[in-house]
Amino acid sequence: ILSGVLAPNKSLNIYPKLSGQAKSVRVDIGDTVRQGQLLVEIDTKELNAQLAVAEAAAATVRDQAAQARLGIESAKLNLDLAQKNYDRTKSLFESKAVPQSNMDDAQTKLDLAKTAFNNAQQQYQTVGGSGLAQAEAQINLIRVQISNSLITSPIDGTVTNRNINVGA
């Protein structure tokens, strides 16, 4: 008589990266599985809702960036106009055709136009740059979490234990 213990070459415990309720369990004890085969699917209703919110937020940021871009264009036109008015007033002032008050007024308008242009550029950089990057990063994070809802077998083998049920 010969006695012994049968032991597998490889033994592996599989844990999900995402917590949640099991939507479906596709294998049972004794089933043979292949590498990459879907074992468990975790419910993603909440994540799908979060993704919709994140995508809407990103769309809002894109709209704000487009508005900020239009603000830059408008501010640039105003700056160009103020610069031309200043140059014309300066020329007239130097030829003593207009008083100092006209020159001061042209300078003030030019300074305000420069400030408005710089502010418009900064707003675009904030919204279109870091704001959009943050919104897109949030979308990508949720998509990764959704992809983690599908648990697949990392190896070929046989299921020897199952500690999960649908709804658990």
Phi and psi restraints in degrees (value plus and minus 20) as a CYANA .aco file:
   2 LEU   PHI    -141.4  -101.4
   2 LEU   PSI     110.1   150.1
   3 SER   PHI    -138.1   -98.1
   3 SER   PSI     135.2   175.2
   4 GLY   PHI    -195.4  -155.4
   4 GLY   PSI     159.6   199.6
   5 VAL   PHI    -144.5  -104.5
   5 VAL   PSI     111.9   151.9
   6 LEU   PHI    -106.0   -66.0
   6 LEU   PSI     108.2   148.2
   7 ALA   PHI    -152.0  -112.0
   7 ALA   PSI     120.8   160.8
   8 PRO   PHI     -90.9   -50.9
   8 PRO   PSI     134.6   174.6
   9 ASN   PHI     -84.5   -44.5
   9 ASN   PSI     -61.4   -21.4
  10 LYS   PHI    -148.2  -108.2
  10 LYS   PSI     122.0   162.0
  11 SER   PHI    -149.9  -109.9
  11 SER   PSI     117.2   157.2
  12 LEU   PHI    -164.7  -124.7
  12 LEU   PSI     110.5   150.5
  13 ASN   PHI    -118.9   -78.9
  13 ASN   PSI     113.5   153.5
  14 ILE   PHI    -131.8   -91.8
  14 ILE   PSI     107.5   147.5
  15 TYR   PHI    -142.3  -102.3
  15 TYR   PSI     121.3   161.3
  16 PRO   PHI     -94.7   -54.7
  16 PRO   PSI     130.2   170.2
  17 LYS   PHI    -102.2   -62.2
  17 LYS   PSI     -37.3     2.7
  18 LEU   PHI    -139.8   -99.8
  18 LEU   PSI     111.1   151.1
  19 SER   PHI    -109.3   -69.3
  19 SER   PSI     130.3   170.3
  20 GLY   PHI     137.9   177.9
  20 GLY   PSI    -196.9  -156.9
  21 GLN   PHI    -102.9   -62.9
  21 GLN   PSI     120.1   160.1
  22 ALA   PHI     -91.7   -51.7
  22 ALA   PSI     102.8   142.8
  23 LYS   PHI    -102.2   -62.2
  23 LYS   PSI     -59.4   -19.4
  24 SER   PHI    -171.9  -131.9
  24 SER   PSI     125.2   165.2
  25 VAL   PHI    -139.8   -99.8
  25 VAL   PSI      97.5   137.5
  26 ARG   PHI    -116.2   -76.2
  26 ARG   PSI     -22.4    17.6
  27 VAL   PHI    -153.9  -113.9
  27 VAL   PSI     141.6   181.6
  28 ASP   PHI    -156.2  -116.2
  28 ASP   PSI     150.2   190.2
  29 ILE   PHI     -78.1   -38.1
  29 ILE   PSI     112.8   152.8
  30 GLY   PHI      74.2   114.2
  30 GLY   PSI     -33.8     6.2
  31 ASP   PHI     -90.2   -50.2
  31 ASP   PSI     121.4   161.4
  32 THR   PHI    -109.7   -69.7
  32 THR   PSI     113.4   153.4
  33 VAL   PHI    -144.0  -104.0
  33 VAL   PSI     135.0   175.0
  34 ARG   PHI    -130.4   -90.4
  34 ARG   PSI     133.5   173.5
  35 GLN   PHI     -76.8   -36.8
  35 GLN   PSI     110.7   150.7
  36 GLY   PHI      70.3   110.3
  36 GLY   PSI     -27.7    12.3
  37 GLN   PHI     -89.8   -49.8
  37 GLN   PSI     118.4   158.4
  38 LEU   PHI     -89.8   -49.8
  38 LEU   PSI     105.5   145.5
  39 LEU   PHI    -123.5   -83.5
  39 LEU   PSI     -69.5   -29.5
  40 VAL   PHI    -160.5  -120.5
  40 VAL   PSI     122.8   162.8
  41 GLU   PHI    -140.5  -100.5
  41 GLU   PSI     104.3   144.3
  42 ILE   PHI    -114.3   -74.3
  42 ILE   PSI     119.8   159.8
  43 ASP   PHI     -81.2   -41.2
  43 ASP   PSI     113.8   153.8
  44 THR   PHI    -141.7  -101.7
  44 THR   PSI       2.4    42.4
  45 LYS   PHI     -75.2   -35.2
  45 LYS   PSI     -67.8   -27.8
  46 GLU   PHI     -85.2   -45.2
  46 GLU   PSI     -61.7   -21.7
  47 LEU   PHI     -84.9   -44.9
  47 LEU   PSI     -58.5   -18.5
  48 ASN   PHI     -83.2   -43.2
  48 ASN   PSI     -58.2   -18.2
  49 ALA   PHI     -85.9   -45.9
  49 ALA   PSI     -62.2   -22.2
  50 GLN   PHI     -82.9   -42.9
  50 GLN   PSI     -58.5   -18.5
  51 LEU   PHI     -83.1   -43.1
  51 LEU   PSI     -63.1   -23.1
  52 ALA   PHI     -81.2   -41.2
  52 ALA   PSI     -61.5   -21.5
  53 VAL   PHI     -84.6   -44.6
  53 VAL   PSI     -64.9   -24.9
  54 ALA   PHI     -84.2   -44.2
  54 ALA   PSI     -59.3   -19.3
  55 GLU   PHI     -87.1   -47.1
  55 GLU   PSI     -57.7   -17.7
  56 ALA   PHI     -85.7   -45.7
  56 ALA   PSI     -60.4   -20.4
  57 ALA   PHI     -83.6   -43.6
  57 ALA   PSI     -61.1   -21.1
  58 ALA   PHI     -84.8   -44.8
  58 ALA   PSI     -58.7   -18.7
  59 ALA   PHI     -83.4   -43.4
  59 ALA   PSI     -59.3   -19.3
  60 THR   PHI     -83.0   -43.0
  60 THR   PSI     -63.9   -23.9
  61 VAL   PHI     -84.1   -44.1
  61 VAL   PSI     -59.9   -19.9
  62 ARG   PHI     -82.2   -42.2
  62 ARG   PSI     -61.5   -21.5
  63 ASP   PHI     -83.3   -43.3
  63 ASP   PSI     -61.9   -21.9
  64 GLN   PHI     -84.1   -44.1
  64 GLN   PSI     -57.7   -17.7
  65 ALA   PHI     -85.6   -45.6
  65 ALA   PSI     -60.3   -20.3
  66 ALA   PHI     -83.9   -43.9
  66 ALA   PSI     -61.6   -21.6
  67 GLN   PHI     -83.9   -43.9
  67 GLN   PSI     -60.4   -20.4
  68 ALA   PHI     -85.0   -45.0
  68 ALA   PSI     -56.9   -16.9
  69 ARG   PHI     -83.7   -43.7
  69 ARG   PSI     -61.6   -21.6
  70 LEU   PHI     -84.5   -44.5
  70 LEU   PSI     -56.5   -16.5
  71 GLY   PHI     -81.9   -41.9
  71 GLY   PSI     -58.1   -18.1
  72 ILE   PHI     -84.5   -44.5
  72 ILE   PSI     -65.9   -25.9
  73 GLU   PHI     -81.4   -41.4
  73 GLU   PSI     -62.8   -22.8
  74 SER   PHI     -85.3   -45.3
  74 SER   PSI     -63.9   -23.9
  75 ALA   PHI     -84.8   -44.8
  75 ALA   PSI     -55.0   -15.0
  76 LYS   PHI     -86.7   -46.7
  76 LYS   PSI     -61.7   -21.7
  77 LEU   PHI     -82.5   -42.5
  77 LEU   PSI     -62.9   -22.9
  78 ASN   PHI     -84.7   -44.7
  78 ASN   PSI     -58.5   -18.5
  79 LEU   PHI     -84.9   -44.9
  79 LEU   PSI     -64.8   -24.8
  80 ASP   PHI     -80.7   -40.7
  80 ASP   PSI     -62.7   -22.7
  81 LEU   PHI     -84.1   -44.1
  81 LEU   PSI     -63.4   -23.4
  82 ALA   PHI     -85.0   -45.0
  82 ALA   PSI     -57.1   -17.1
  83 GLN   PHI     -85.7   -45.7
  83 GLN   PSI     -63.6   -23.6
  84 LYS   PHI     -82.9   -42.9
  84 LYS   PSI     -63.5   -23.5
  85 ASN   PHI     -82.5   -42.5
  85 ASN   PSI     -62.0   -22.0
  86 TYR   PHI     -82.6   -42.6
  86 TYR   PSI     -68.0   -28.0
  87 ASP   PHI     -80.2   -40.2
  87 ASP   PSI     -62.5   -22.5
  88 ARG   PHI     -85.7   -45.7
  88 ARG   PSI     -64.4   -24.4
  89 THR   PHI     -85.3   -45.3
  89 THR   PSI     -58.7   -18.7
  90 LYS   PHI     -83.5   -43.5
  90 LYS   PSI     -62.4   -22.4
  91 SER   PHI     -82.6   -42.6
  91 SER   PSI     -63.3   -23.3
  92 LEU   PHI     -87.9   -47.9
  92 LEU   PSI     -56.3   -16.3
  93 PHE   PHI     -85.7   -45.7
  93 PHE   PSI     -61.7   -21.7
  94 GLU   PHI     -85.8   -45.8
  94 GLU   PSI     -48.1    -8.1
  95 SER   PHI    -112.6   -72.6
  95 SER   PSI     -10.1    29.9
  96 LYS   PHI      42.3    82.3
  96 LYS   PSI       9.9    49.9
  97 ALA   PHI    -110.4   -70.4
  97 ALA   PSI     -38.5     1.5
  98 VAL   PHI    -151.9  -111.9
  98 VAL   PSI     134.0   174.0
  99 PRO   PHI     -99.4   -59.4
  99 PRO   PSI     149.2   189.2
 100 GLN   PHI     -77.2   -37.2
 100 GLN   PSI     -55.3   -15.3
 101 SER   PHI     -81.3   -41.3
 101 SER   PSI     -56.1   -16.1
 102 ASN   PHI     -86.7   -46.7
 102 ASN   PSI     -59.6   -19.6
 103 MET   PHI     -85.6   -45.6
 103 MET   PSI     -63.4   -23.4
 104 ASP   PHI     -83.2   -43.2
 104 ASP   PSI     -60.8   -20.8
 105 ASP   PHI     -83.9   -43.9
 105 ASP   PSI     -63.2   -23.2
 106 ALA   PHI     -83.8   -43.8
 106 ALA   PSI     -60.4   -20.4
 107 GLN   PHI     -84.2   -44.2
 107 GLN   PSI     -63.1   -23.1
 108 THR   PHI     -82.1   -42.1
 108 THR   PSI     -64.9   -24.9
 109 LYS   PHI     -83.5   -43.5
 109 LYS   PSI     -57.9   -17.9
 110 LEU   PHI     -86.2   -46.2
 110 LEU   PSI     -64.0   -24.0
 111 ASP   PHI     -81.9   -41.9
 111 ASP   PSI     -62.5   -22.5
 112 LEU   PHI     -84.4   -44.4
 112 LEU   PSI     -59.8   -19.8
 113 ALA   PHI     -86.3   -46.3
 113 ALA   PSI     -58.5   -18.5
 114 LYS   PHI     -84.5   -44.5
 114 LYS   PSI     -63.2   -23.2
 115 THR   PHI     -83.2   -43.2
 115 THR   PSI     -63.9   -23.9
 116 ALA   PHI     -83.5   -43.5
 116 ALA   PSI     -59.5   -19.5
 117 PHE   PHI     -85.4   -45.4
 117 PHE   PSI     -65.2   -25.2
 118 ASN   PHI     -83.2   -43.2
 118 ASN   PSI     -60.9   -20.9
 119 ASN   PHI     -83.4   -43.4
 119 ASN   PSI     -60.4   -20.4
 120 ALA   PHI     -84.8   -44.8
 120 ALA   PSI     -59.6   -19.6
 121 GLN   PHI     -85.2   -45.2
 121 GLN   PSI     -63.2   -23.2
 122 GLN   PHI     -83.9   -43.9
 122 GLN   PSI     -60.9   -20.9
 123 GLN   PHI     -82.7   -42.7
 123 GLN   PSI     -62.2   -22.2
 124 TYR   PHI     -83.5   -43.5
 124 TYR   PSI     -61.9   -21.9
 125 GLN   PHI     -83.8   -43.8
 125 GLN   PSI     -58.2   -18.2
 126 THR   PHI     -88.8   -48.8
 126 THR   PSI     -69.6   -29.6
 127 VAL   PHI     -96.0   -56.0
 127 VAL   PSI     -73.0   -33.0
 128 GLY   PHI     -95.1   -55.1
 128 GLY   PSI     -42.1    -2.1
 129 GLY   PHI    -114.5   -74.5
 129 GLY   PSI    -107.8   -67.8
 130 SER   PHI     -88.2   -48.2
 130 SER   PSI     -55.3   -15.3
 131 GLY   PHI     -84.1   -44.1
 131 GLY   PSI     -64.1   -24.1
 132 LEU   PHI     -90.5   -50.5
 132 LEU   PSI     -60.0   -20.0
 133 ALA   PHI     -81.4   -41.4
 133 ALA   PSI     -61.0   -21.0
 134 GLN   PHI     -86.2   -46.2
 134 GLN   PSI     -62.5   -22.5
 135 ALA   PHI     -84.5   -44.5
 135 ALA   PSI     -61.1   -21.1
 136 GLU   PHI     -90.5   -50.5
 136 GLU   PSI     -54.2   -14.2
 137 ALA   PHI     -84.5   -44.5
 137 ALA   PSI     -58.7   -18.7
 138 GLN   PHI     -83.5   -43.5
 138 GLN   PSI     -61.9   -21.9
 139 ILE   PHI     -81.3   -41.3
 139 ILE   PSI     -66.7   -26.7
 140 ASN   PHI     -82.9   -42.9
 140 ASN   PSI     -59.3   -19.3
 141 LEU   PHI     -80.9   -40.9
 141 LEU   PSI     -65.1   -25.1
 142 ILE   PHI     -87.4   -47.4
 142 ILE   PSI     -58.4   -18.4
 143 ARG   PHI     -83.2   -43.2
 143 ARG   PSI     -58.5   -18.5
 144 VAL   PHI     -83.7   -43.7
 144 VAL   PSI     -63.1   -23.1
 145 GLN   PHI     -81.8   -41.8
 145 GLN   PSI     -61.2   -21.2
 146 ILE   PHI     -82.8   -42.8
 146 ILE   PSI     -62.1   -22.1
 147 SER   PHI     -84.5   -44.5
 147 SER   PSI     -48.7    -8.7
 148 ASN   PHI     -93.7   -53.7
 148 ASN   PSI     -24.0    16.0
 149 SER   PHI     -98.8   -58.8
 149 SER   PSI     -31.3     8.7
 150 LEU   PHI    -123.8   -83.8
 150 LEU   PSI      91.5   131.5
 151 ILE   PHI    -119.2   -79.2
 151 ILE   PSI     100.3   140.3
 152 THR   PHI    -135.4   -95.4
 152 THR   PSI     140.9   180.9
 153 SER   PHI     -96.1   -56.1
 153 SER   PSI     108.4   148.4
 154 PRO   PHI    -100.5   -60.5
 154 PRO   PSI     -32.9     7.1
 155 ILE   PHI    -162.4  -122.4
 155 ILE   PSI     145.7   185.7
 156 ASP   PHI     -98.4   -58.4
 156 ASP   PSI     122.6   162.6
 157 GLY   PHI     151.8   191.8
 157 GLY   PSI    -184.0  -144.0
 158 THR   PHI    -142.9  -102.9
 158 THR   PSI     116.8   156.8
 159 VAL   PHI     -94.5   -54.5
 159 VAL   PSI     100.9   140.9
 160 THR   PHI    -127.9   -87.9
 160 THR   PSI     -34.6     5.4
 161 ASN   PHI    -174.8  -134.8
 161 ASN   PSI     126.5   166.5
 162 ARG   PHI    -161.5  -121.5
 162 ARG   PSI      97.7   137.7
 163 ASN   PHI    -133.6   -93.6
 163 ASN   PSI      12.5    52.5
 164 ILE   PHI    -163.6  -123.6
 164 ILE   PSI     125.8   165.8
 165 ASN   PHI    -154.1  -114.1
 165 ASN   PSI     139.4   179.4
 166 VAL   PHI     -79.1   -39.1
 166 VAL   PSI     113.8   153.8
 167 GLY   PHI      67.5   107.5
 167 GLY   PSI     -26.3    13.7
